[in-house]
Amino acid sequence: MSDSITLINAFSVPPAESDRFLLRWKEHASIMTRQPGFIRAWLHRAISDDAELRFVNVAEWASAEAFEAALGNPVWQASVQVMLEDPELHITPRPSTYHVEIELHPGDDA
């Protein structure tokens, strides 16, 4: 089994602030992608404007240690603060890390 971990961070974002959130997230993501151990990420947007969790970031990291080291990077920490302290954004992040427990492909039995 791989040592990789997945960060899933779901964001509550008011619909009118979606474009600003995307701008801030892209700025933050450009820093994230340069961290050692970063593998890939996806940012999902809810289809419905009624969704409480409008955006969901799914990022894969080589290991928990690589992710923890990235979290400790002062440049990344500053980027997070810019997003969270933006007076034009009223977001609530809900981050957590996971290991893959079951992986299925077409035709697999669970």
C-alpha positions in Angstrom: 0.0 0.0 0.0 1.2 3.5 -0.8 2.2 6.0 1.8 0.4 8.7 -0.1 -2.3 10.7 1.5 -5.2 12.7 0.2 -6.2 16.1 1.5 -9.9 16.9 1.1 -10.8 20.4 1.9 -14.5 21.4 1.4 -15.2 25.2 1.3 -18.4 27.0 2.1 -18.4 30.1 -0.2 -21.2 32.5 -0.8 -22.3 32.3 -4.5 -21.5 36.0 -5.1 -17.9 35.4 -3.9 -17.1 32.4 -6.1 -15.0 34.3 -8.6 -12.9 35.9 -5.8 -12.5 32.6 -4.1 -11.2 31.0 -7.4 -8.7 33.9 -7.8 -7.4 33.4 -4.3 -7.4 29.6 -4.6 -5.4 29.7 -7.8 -2.8 32.0 -6.2 -2.6 29.6 -3.3 -2.5 26.5 -5.5 0.5 27.9 -7.5 2.5 27.7 -4.2 1.1 24.3 -3.3 2.1 22.7 -6.6 5.8 23.7 -6.0 6.0 21.9 -2.6 8.1 18.7 -2.4 5.8 15.7 -2.2 2.9 17.3 -4.0 1.5 14.9 -6.6 -1.7 16.5 -8.0 -4.9 18.3 -7.1 -8.4 18.9 -8.3 -10.8 21.7 -7.4 -14.4 20.7 -7.8 -17.3 23.2 -8.0 -20.8 22.2 -7.0 -23.2 22.1 -9.9 -26.0 23.7 -7.8 -25.7 27.2 -6.3 -27.7 25.9 -3.4 -24.8 23.5 -2.3 -23.5 24.4 1.2 -20.0 23.1 0.2 -19.5 25.1 -3.1 -15.9 24.0 -3.7 -14.0 20.9 -2.8 -10.2 20.6 -3.2 -8.8 17.1 -3.4 -5.0 17.0 -3.3 -2.7 14.0 -3.3 0.6 14.1 -1.4 3.4 11.6 -1.4 3.3 11.2 2.3 1.9 12.7 5.5 5.4 14.0 6.2 5.6 15.8 2.9 2.2 17.4 3.5 3.2 18.4 7.1 6.4 20.0 5.8 4.4 21.9 3.2 2.1 23.2 5.9 5.1 24.5 7.8 6.4 26.5 4.8 6.1 30.2 5.7 5.3 31.2 2.1 2.4 28.7 2.1 1.2 29.8 5.5 1.2 33.4 4.3 -0.9 32.4 1.2 -3.4 30.7 3.5 -3.7 33.8 5.6 -4.3 36.0 2.5 -7.2 33.8 1.5 -8.7 33.6 5.0 -8.3 37.2 5.9 -9.5 38.6 2.6 -12.3 41.1 3.7 -14.2 40.3 0.5 -14.3 36.6 1.2 -16.5 34.9 3.8 -15.3 31.3 3.4 -15.2 28.3 5.8 -12.7 25.6 5.0 -13.1 22.1 6.3 -9.8 20.3 5.7 -9.0 16.7 6.6 -6.4 14.1 5.4 -7.2 10.5 4.3 -5.6 7.3 3.2 -7.3 5.3 0.4 -9.2 2.5 2.0 -10.8 1.0 -1.1 -10.1 1.7 -4.8 -12.6 0.5 -7.4 -12.3 0.4 -11.2 -15.0 -0.4 -13.8 -16.1 -4.0 -13.3 -14.5 -4.4 -9.9 -16.5 -6.0 -7.0 -16.5 -4.1 -3.8 
